[in-house]
């Protein structure tokens, strides 16, 4: 371990979760509109999407609050209510193309601007009201 960091620290975000009431509408948005690959679906409970090396977990909170009955996978109950947030990394020119695609599909833009470091961000809402951002990766440089 690094002498300046005596304790291990996470290296990346492996997965992030959003909670929705309508998994079909979420699948239409994330897979159909954004083009993410849905690789695991449990009807009424969740849909998981690949995002590069990470995963976007989209859950029905009513189902994830129910304790598991599988002792081999003792995932604790979890869930959230109300809008969450996810940010996808994209180059500026791809954000512009995504903006055009979203507008053509009738998705309103919540905000679009350049940050003080000149990184560009575009914000929209998914069908459940979650805030979905597309930003240049250098936003956090």
trRosetta pair geometry for C-beta under 8 A, 3 or more apart (Angstrom, degrees):
i j d omega theta_ij theta_ji phi_ij phi_ji
1 5 6.3 -116 172 93 100 82
1 6 6.6 84 121 -147 137 30
1 7 7.6 57 -166 -44 152 3
1 8 6.7 -105 -112 -73 123 67
2 5 4.4 43 73 36 109 95
3 6 7.4 13 -161 -76 37 72
5 8 7.8 78 141 -105 111 20
5 9 6.1 -70 -171 -10 138 117
10 13 7.7 52 150 -75 136 48
12 53 7.6 13 133 98 155 123
12 54 7.4 -130 147 -78 113 108
13 16 6.0 18 162 -51 130 100
13 54 6.1 29 102 -123 81 137
14 54 6.1 175 -173 -127 25 79
14 55 6.9 3 149 26 67 94
15 54 6.3 167 -85 -173 41 83
15 55 4.3 -20 -107 68 96 95
15 56 7.3 171 -156 -86 73 18
15 57 5.5 46 175 -19 119 110
16 54 7.3 21 2 166 89 127
16 55 7.9 173 26 89 54 57
16 56 6.2 -21 67 -117 83 63
16 57 7.0 -165 93 27 33 84
16 86 5.9 148 108 -114 137 102
17 56 7.8 138 -101 -171 32 53
17 57 4.2 -32 -102 77 83 107
17 58 7.4 165 -156 -83 65 27
17 59 5.9 4 -167 1 115 114
17 78 7.8 78 82 119 166 128
17 80 7.8 138 108 12 108 118
17 84 7.7 -49 106 160 60 176
18 26 7.8 177 97 -140 119 134
18 56 7.0 1 7 -177 105 98
18 57 7.4 165 25 87 58 58
18 58 5.3 -13 68 -112 93 73
18 59 7.4 170 86 27 43 72
18 84 4.9 -159 -123 62 78 133
18 86 6.0 -70 -55 -32 122 123
18 126 7.4 68 154 37 157 153
18 128 7.3 145 153 66 113 140
18 130 5.0 12 -155 -110 131 163
19 58 7.7 159 -96 -161 21 55
19 59 5.3 -32 -108 74 71 88
19 60 7.4 90 -159 -140 77 13
19 61 4.3 38 -163 -53 132 105
19 64 7.6 -109 -113 32 109 136
19 79 5.9 94 -111 -160 145 73
19 80 4.8 179 4 61 142 80
19 81 7.1 -73 99 -84 144 31
19 84 6.6 102 23 -15 79 127
19 128 7.4 -155 105 155 50 156
20 23 6.4 135 88 -80 116 49
20 25 7.2 -148 169 73 135 98
20 26 4.5 142 63 -59 171 134
20 58 5.8 0 11 -177 120 101
20 59 7.4 144 27 75 70 37
20 60 6.8 -55 77 -91 64 56
20 126 7.3 -73 -96 114 127 128
20 127 7.2 59 -150 80 128 90
20 128 3.8 -125 -124 -60 88 151
20 130 7.2 -71 -78 -20 93 122
21 60 7.0 71 -132 -133 28 83
21 128 6.1 149 18 -120 76 105
22 25 4.0 39 112 18 121 115
22 26 6.4 157 96 -16 66 85
22 127 6.3 -69 70 118 120 128
22 128 6.8 -175 38 -76 83 92
23 26 5.4 -55 -145 40 36 114
23 27 6.2 40 154 -23 68 103
23 41 7.8 126 163 -149 133 101
23 43 7.8 171 80 -150 151 42
23 44 7.0 -152 11 -101 143 17
23 45 7.9 34 -69 57 154 25
23 46 7.2 -163 -117 -130 132 13
23 47 5.5 138 -166 -15 105 113
23 58 6.8 137 -128 121 80 111
23 60 5.9 -60 -49 -54 110 104
24 27 5.7 -51 -147 35 31 111
24 28 6.5 35 151 -20 62 104
25 28 5.5 -50 -150 34 33 116
25 29 6.5 30 152 -16 64 105
25 127 3.9 -109 150 99 121 164
25 128 7.2 140 95 -47 120 77
26 29 5.7 -57 -150 38 33 109
26 30 5.9 8 164 0 71 112
26 47 6.4 168 101 45 115 131
26 58 4.9 173 153 171 146 149
26 126 6.4 39 -120 164 75 131
26 127 6.3 -128 -70 48 53 112
26 128 6.4 3 -77 -21 102 116
27 30 6.4 -60 -127 50 27 93
27 31 5.1 -10 -175 20 68 120
27 32 7.0 71 133 -12 64 99
27 38 6.1 8 -136 -72 99 151
27 41 7.7 22 -94 -107 135 129
27 47 5.3 -148 -80 -125 98 175
27 58 7.9 -174 -64 79 63 150
28 31 7.1 -43 -95 56 11 85
28 32 4.5 -24 -159 26 49 138
28 33 6.8 48 144 -16 63 98
28 127 7.3 51 66 -26 108 143
29 32 6.8 11 -33 52 10 92
29 33 5.1 -31 -151 31 41 124
29 34 6.6 34 149 -9 61 103
29 126 4.9 118 137 -148 164 91
29 127 5.5 -154 -40 -11 136 99
30 33 7.4 15 -32 52 10 86
30 34 5.3 -33 -149 39 38 124
30 36 4.9 -38 163 42 86 127
30 38 7.4 102 101 -69 108 96
30 47 7.6 156 63 110 136 127
30 49 5.3 -108 149 -60 130 161
30 56 6.8 -147 -152 96 143 142
30 58 6.7 -158 -4 -39 158 149
30 126 7.3 5 -53 -128 87 131
31 34 7.2 -6 -46 56 9 82
31 35 7.2 35 -167 -131 36 10
31 36 5.6 -84 -91 69 52 74
31 37 7.3 66 -122 -122 93 14
31 38 4.8 -35 -81 -26 135 108
31 47 7.9 -86 -30 161 122 139
31 49 6.7 -148 -69 -108 83 119
33 101 7.1 145 -174 142 81 109
33 102 7.1 74 172 -102 123 67
33 105 5.6 38 -125 -107 120 177
33 107 7.3 95 -173 -32 155 140
34 88 7.7 171 -160 -43 134 168
34 98 7.7 24 -126 -141 74 112
36 49 4.0 36 141 -176 130 129
36 50 6.5 177 -173 63 87 56
36 51 6.2 -27 -128 -77 120 79
36 56 6.8 -25 -170 37 161 129
37 49 6.3 140 74 -156 45 70
37 50 4.5 -3 63 37 105 109
38 41 6.1 30 162 -53 121 107
38 47 5.4 -37 -140 -176 118 107
38 48 7.0 118 -155 74 64 45
38 49 5.5 -43 -92 -93 56 77
39 48 5.9 -54 60 94 80 96
39 49 7.2 128 8 -121 81 27
39 50 5.7 59 -17 -32 127 101
40 46 7.5 8 113 107 94 103
40 47 7.3 163 90 -153 56 41
40 48 4.3 14 54 39 99 116
41 46 7.2 -160 -140 98 44 57
41 47 4.9 1 -107 -108 86 78
41 48 7.5 -146 -67 21 48 69
42 45 4.1 -21 98 56 110 120
42 46 5.4 33 42 45 97 79
44 60 6.2 -58 167 19 50 159
44 63 6.2 130 134 -66 82 146
45 59 7.0 -32 163 -145 60 75
45 60 5.7 -111 -136 35 24 109
45 63 4.2 -130 -118 130 75 158
45 64 7.2 117 -165 -57 84 73
46 57 6.4 -21 -163 -172 127 85
46 58 6.3 148 -157 83 71 54
46 59 4.7 -23 -100 -104 99 65
46 60 6.8 -127 -66 10 54 76
46 63 7.4 -136 -36 87 80 133
46 64 7.4 73 -63 -65 113 108
47 58 4.9 -12 63 64 85 109
48 55 5.6 -6 -173 -175 105 117
48 56 7.2 158 -159 81 54 51
48 57 5.5 -17 -108 -108 85 64
48 58 7.3 -174 -84 23 34 72
49 55 6.8 147 75 -161 46 64
49 56 4.5 -13 61 59 103 101
49 58 7.0 39 -5 -7 106 110
50 54 7.9 133 -163 82 52 43
50 55 6.3 -40 -105 -105 44 70
51 54 4.9 -30 76 77 96 90
51 55 6.6 156 23 -105 87 16
51 56 5.3 70 -21 -23 127 100
51 88 6.8 -119 -154 -120 129 98
56 86 6.5 47 -125 -146 118 158
59 63 7.0 -139 -177 67 91 98
59 64 4.7 17 175 -34 140 137
59 79 6.8 -126 114 -111 132 80
60 63 4.6 56 84 14 103 110
60 64 7.0 156 79 -11 53 88
61 64 5.7 -61 -136 43 39 103
61 65 6.1 44 164 -27 71 105
61 79 3.5 109 -151 -164 90 120
61 80 6.3 -125 -102 50 133 38
61 81 6.3 -159 97 -74 173 67
62 65 6.4 -59 -156 28 23 111
62 66 7.8 26 146 -25 55 102
62 79 7.7 117 -35 -134 19 157
63 66 5.9 -48 -163 17 42 114
64 77 6.5 132 147 -158 61 62
64 78 5.4 -45 149 71 116 66
64 79 4.5 150 82 -70 107 97
65 77 5.1 51 -157 -174 37 116
65 78 7.4 -117 -87 72 53 17
65 79 4.6 -50 -58 4 89 143
66 77 6.6 175 62 -113 14 113
67 76 7.9 -35 -122 -152 78 46
67 77 5.2 -64 -79 -49 60 111
68 73 6.2 -111 177 98 158 84
68 74 6.2 -171 67 -131 131 38
68 75 5.5 95 -31 50 142 78
68 77 7.8 -165 -15 -64 72 68
70 73 4.6 12 105 45 122 91
70 74 7.5 -144 93 -68 68 48
71 74 6.3 6 -152 -65 41 99
75 78 7.7 -76 156 4 97 108
80 84 6.3 80 98 -66 144 116
82 129 7.9 -76 -171 100 46 126
83 125 7.6 -55 -130 -136 134 103
83 128 7.3 159 -105 120 72 84
83 129 4.5 -98 -83 123 110 94
83 130 5.1 169 -153 -101 78 41
83 131 5.9 80 161 -18 121 81
84 130 4.9 -11 57 -131 72 105
84 131 7.2 -128 106 34 37 79
85 130 6.7 -176 -79 -177 29 84
85 131 4.3 -13 -107 70 83 107
85 132 7.8 -176 -150 -75 53 30
85 133 6.9 21 -172 -6 96 109
86 130 6.8 27 6 153 95 125
86 131 7.6 165 26 91 53 63
86 132 5.9 -6 64 -118 89 67
86 133 7.1 -165 97 31 44 77
87 121 7.9 -44 -139 -134 115 109
87 132 7.9 153 -93 -169 37 43
87 133 4.0 -21 -111 74 82 112
87 134 7.4 171 -161 -82 65 18
87 135 5.4 -10 -174 15 115 117
88 132 7.4 10 -3 -177 105 88
88 133 7.0 177 23 92 63 56
88 134 5.2 -21 68 -109 96 68
88 135 7.5 143 74 24 46 66
89 135 6.5 -43 -108 76 52 71
89 136 7.4 38 -155 -176 73 19
89 137 4.3 43 -155 -78 123 89
90 94 4.3 -121 178 92 111 118
90 95 5.0 143 96 -61 120 78
90 98 6.6 41 126 -13 174 142
90 134 5.1 -13 27 -174 127 101
90 135 7.3 117 37 59 75 23
90 136 7.1 -70 80 -89 51 45
91 94 4.9 86 60 12 78 105
91 95 7.2 -138 99 -10 38 87
91 136 6.5 41 -134 -119 33 86
92 95 5.5 -53 -150 30 33 114
92 96 6.7 35 153 -20 65 100
92 120 5.0 85 -115 29 94 140
92 136 5.6 -6 -58 -77 78 119
93 96 5.6 -46 -153 30 37 115
93 97 6.8 35 149 -15 64 102
94 97 5.5 -50 -148 38 40 112
94 98 6.2 43 150 -21 67 103
94 134 8.0 -128 110 176 88 129
95 98 5.5 -53 -146 38 33 113
95 99 6.3 42 150 -27 65 101
95 120 5.9 -179 69 110 161 121
95 121 8.0 -123 -147 -133 151 18
95 122 5.2 159 -174 -2 109 126
95 134 4.8 161 -121 123 93 120
95 135 7.5 51 -94 -95 138 17
95 136 7.2 -74 -26 -56 139 74
96 99 5.6 -47 -150 28 31 116
96 100 6.8 31 152 -16 62 102
97 100 5.8 -52 -153 35 34 111
97 101 6.4 34 150 -19 65 107
98 101 5.5 -55 -147 38 34 113
98 102 6.1 34 155 -20 68 107
98 122 6.9 162 90 73 113 152
98 134 5.5 162 86 -101 154 175
99 102 5.9 -57 -147 37 27 110
99 103 6.3 24 157 -16 64 109
99 109 6.8 19 -144 -87 96 128
99 112 7.0 44 -112 -104 134 147
99 122 5.5 -124 -80 -135 102 156
99 134 8.0 -140 -56 58 77 142
100 103 5.9 -56 -144 39 28 109
100 104 6.2 30 156 -21 63 109
101 104 5.8 -56 -149 36 28 112
101 105 6.5 18 154 -12 62 110
102 105 5.8 -65 -152 42 30 106
102 107 4.0 -71 -178 66 89 123
102 109 7.2 104 105 -72 130 81
102 124 5.6 -118 -171 -75 151 162
103 106 7.7 60 -177 -64 32 14
103 107 6.8 -88 -73 61 29 71
103 109 7.1 -20 -77 -33 96 103
107 124 5.2 34 155 -165 117 140
107 125 7.6 -166 -163 57 95 63
108 124 6.8 152 84 -138 48 87
108 125 7.3 8 64 27 90 99
109 112 5.6 -21 176 -29 134 112
109 122 6.6 -68 -139 -165 109 92
109 123 7.0 98 -171 74 68 58
109 124 5.9 -62 -113 -86 46 85
110 123 4.2 -64 66 111 109 103
110 124 5.9 168 -2 -105 93 27
110 125 6.2 95 -49 -33 122 88
110 131 7.1 -65 35 -131 166 89
111 121 7.5 12 108 109 97 101
111 122 7.7 179 94 -151 55 36
111 123 4.5 22 50 40 84 121
112 120 7.7 9 -173 -175 82 92
112 121 7.0 -162 -138 98 48 57
112 122 4.7 6 -109 -112 96 72
112 123 7.0 -153 -67 23 56 70
113 120 7.6 -169 104 -144 28 61
113 121 6.3 -7 60 58 66 89
114 118 5.3 -12 -179 -145 122 45
114 119 6.8 148 -156 72 69 31
114 120 5.4 -38 -98 -93 73 66
114 121 7.8 150 -103 17 25 73
115 118 6.9 -58 68 13 67 11
115 119 4.7 -3 37 58 116 86
115 120 7.7 -144 4 -73 80 18
115 121 6.5 65 -39 -8 99 113
115 139 6.0 95 12 -137 154 83
117 138 7.0 -134 125 134 126 97
117 139 7.2 142 64 -141 123 36
117 141 6.8 177 163 65 155 92
119 135 6.3 44 152 -179 113 97
119 136 4.3 -144 -153 63 88 111
119 138 5.1 -162 -91 86 116 82
119 139 4.0 -174 128 -87 160 62
119 141 7.8 148 -57 23 131 99
120 135 6.9 -177 94 -142 51 58
120 136 5.3 77 41 -17 74 111
121 133 5.7 -20 -163 -166 106 109
121 134 7.1 152 -154 78 53 49
121 135 4.3 -9 -102 -99 83 97
121 136 7.7 -102 -63 12 59 72
121 139 6.8 66 -65 -102 106 135
122 133 6.9 147 77 -156 47 57
122 134 4.6 -8 57 54 101 99
122 135 7.5 -169 24 -70 61 56
123 131 6.1 -20 -160 -167 109 95
123 132 7.1 142 -155 76 55 47
123 133 5.1 -22 -97 -98 76 77
124 132 5.2 -26 69 66 80 100
125 129 5.5 -20 -169 -138 122 36
125 130 6.7 141 -156 66 67 39
125 131 6.4 -40 -100 -96 69 44
125 132 6.7 141 -120 14 15 92
126 129 7.2 -45 66 26 68 17
126 130 4.6 2 33 52 112 96
126 132 5.3 93 -42 -33 90 127
135 139 4.7 4 155 -41 128 146
136 139 5.8 138 75 -41 69 84
137 140 7.7 -60 173 32 53 89
138 141 4.4 -24 -160 -7 75 126
